[in-house]
């Protein structure tokens, strides 16, 4: 049997999915043990016991200065900014993406400027946002919106253009107006694809958030990572990075489950 035709069953897929993580974990354990054997005070690869103590201190014990549970306070601050930014981006992209993809006049008007602006590196705009909007929450959320909404608009517009032209012609034959076509023909087909697009923007959104928090913030996961880096506190940095990764994975999984439950026809068509 050719390898291209071999499809592992559910048990094998699960085992193969966990294999790379197990290898990474084993590699870290071995490397950490070697470094700590040579130098018990080494900070580069702390032991899991040391990281466990740090997690307990940050998540289970209040900070002596502020009284906050630092991990949960940082998580709440970051997620509030991230979700607000992605929600605004999604709303903007849904409206403008349909308009640009459905209306030739708007495609000719807005398409080129959206294409050009989407090529601007969002992090290059961060100093401008801080100067114009200050160092508060608005500039951080705006960076996420700017960094994700333009790409979402382009993606949604392309997906609208991919809708078979025959469907639009039939809707017009039946007397549907442009708003009715947008709401009853285009929107139902775009929503599950919009979820896919948002899933792909979760990683970049975290990148923009952490960059903004690293420069100007007094709370947040990115703020904490860059605060302790001066002390080489890898026992804090590594758990925080792992926590951010887990949060991003949970967000992606939640959107995937939402897509599957809300649009079962789309999931069936994808697996067919």
N, C-alpha and C positions, 0 to 999 in steps of 0.2 A: 504493500500500500504506500502510495506517495504521501509525504508529510503534509502536503497541501490539503489532502482529503481526510486527514485524521482529526476527529473532533473528540476531545476528552469528555467523559461524563461529568456529572455534577460534583462527585467526590474528588476526581482528579483536578477539576478546575479550581476547587477550593484549596486543595493541597498546593497546586502550582502557584496560586495567588499568594499564599503565605510563605512560600519558599524564599523569595528575595528578601522579605522582611526578616525571616529567621537568619539568613546569611548576614545581613547587615547588623543585626543584633549580636550575633556571635563574633563578628569582626570587631565590633566596638568593645565587647567584653574582653576579648583577647588583647587588643591594643591598650585598653585602659589598665588591665592587669600588668602588662609589661611596663608601662610608664610608671605606675604607682609602686611597683616592685623596685625600680631604679631610684625613684624619688617619691616618698610618701606624701610630700607636700605639693606634688604636681597639680596644677589647676586646669590643664588643657583638656584632659579626658577624665573627669571625676567619676567615681564609682557610682553605681546605682543606689547604693546605701546613702551616699552623700547627697545625691539628687533627691532621694526620698525625704531626707531631713529638710532640705530646702523647700520642697513642695509642702511639707507639713507646716513649716514656718510661715510661708506665704499664703497658704490656702486655709489653714485651720486655726491660726493664731492671729489676733489683732495686732496691727502695727503699734509700737509703743508711742510713736509720735502723733499719728493721726487717728488711731483707733480703728482703721479700716482693715479688712481682710484683703491684702494687696492684690492677690491673684483675681479675686472676684470683682474688686473695684476696677482693676485694669481691664478685665474682660467686658464688664458692663459699658465702660467708656468707649472701648474700641468697637464693640458690636453696635452701639447706638449710632456712631458715626458711619460705620460701614453700611448698615441696613438703610439708614436715611439716604446715603449717597446712591446706593443701588436702586432704591425705590424711585427716587427722582429720575435717575437715568432711564429706568425701564419705562416710566410714564412718558418721558420726552421721546424716547426712541419708538415707542409703540405708535404715537400720534404722527410724528414726522416721518417715520419709516413707511407707514401706510400711505401718507400723502405723497411722498417722493416716489414711491414705487408704483402708485396707482395713477397719478396725474402727470401726464407728459410735460405740462407747463411747469409744474413744481420740480420735476426731475431736471429740466433744463435750467431752472433758476437756482435751486438749492443743492442739486447733486454735485456740481463742481466744487462749491465752497465747502461742503461737508467732506468731500474726498480730500481736499487740500488740508483742511484743519485737522482731520484725523491723523495726518502724518506728523503733526507737531508733537514732539516728546512731552507728555504731560508734566514730567518732573522738572523740565526746563521752565515751566510756568509757575512753579511753586514760589519762587521769590516774588514774582509779580503779584500773585494772589495774596501773599502776606503783606506786601506794601499797600495794595489797594483795599483789602478786606480786613487787615489786622491779623492778629495771631489767635483769634478765637475759633469757635467751632465752625463758623461759616466757611472759612478758607479751607479747612480740612475736608469738609463735605463737598465743597465746590471742586476741589482737586479730583475727588472720586468721580463726580458727575462729568467733569470735562474729560477725564481719562477713559471713561467707559461709554458715555452716551453716544459719542460720534461713531465709534465702531459699531455699536448696536444699531444706530440709524442705518448705516450702510448695509449691515447684514439683513435687517428687516426689509429694507427696500429691495434688495436682491431677491429675497424670498417671495416678496409680493410679485415681482416681475416673473418669477418662475411659475406662478399659478397659470394653468392652461387658459389661453385666450378664449377658448370655446365657452368656458364657464361665464366669463364676463359678457360675452356676446349673448348667450342664452338668457342671462339675467336682464340685459337691456331689452331683449325681445319680449320678455314677460312684463316689461314696463317698469323695471326697477330704476330708481334714480341713483345718482352717484353716491350719496350718503347711504342709501340702502344697500348698494353693492359693497361698500366698504364695511358696513356693520354685519351684513348677513352672509356675504360670500367670502370676503377677504379675512375679516377678523377671526372667525372660527378656525380657519386654516393656519393663521399666523400665530395664534396664542401658544400652541405646543412648541412651535419652532422658536418663539421668543424665549421660552424657558430654556431651551438648549443654548441659545445665545447668551443668556444671563449666566448660565452655568460656566461658560467659557470665560466670562469676565470676573468671576469670583477671585481667581488668582491675581490678576492685575489690580483689582480693587484693593486687596490686602497690601499689595506692594505700595500703592499710592498712599494708603492710610499709614503704614509703618514709616514711610519716608517723612510724611507730614508730622507725625507724632515724635519722630526722632529729633526734628529741628525745633519745634515749638509746641510743647504740651506739658502738662503737669500730671497727667494720668494716661493710661492706655498701655497696651502690650508692647507697642513699638517704643514708647517712652521708657518703659522699664528696662527693656533690653539694652538700649543705648545709655541708660543711666548707669548700669552696673558694669558695662564693658570696660570702664576705666580701671576697675578693680580685678579684671580678668575673671569675673565670676561666671565661669562656664556652668557651674551647678545651678545657676539661675537662668542663663541664656538658653541652654539646651532644653530644659523643661518648657520654657516659654515658647521656643520654636516648635516643639512637639505639640504643644497646646494649640498654637495657631493653626498648625497643619490639621489637627483633629477638628477644630472648629470649621475650617474650610471644607473638610471632607463631609462633615455633618450637614453643612449648608447645601453642598452639591447633592448629597443623598436625599435630603428633604425635597429639593426641587425635582429630582428624578421621580420620587414617589408621588409628588403632586401631579406631575405630568402623567404618570401611569394611571392614577385614580381619576383625574379630571378628563383625560383624553384617551380612553382605552383603545379607541380606533387607531390612534396614531402609533401606540406601542405595538399593536397587532400588525399594522402595515410595515413597521420597521423590522419586525422579526420574521415577516413572511419571506 
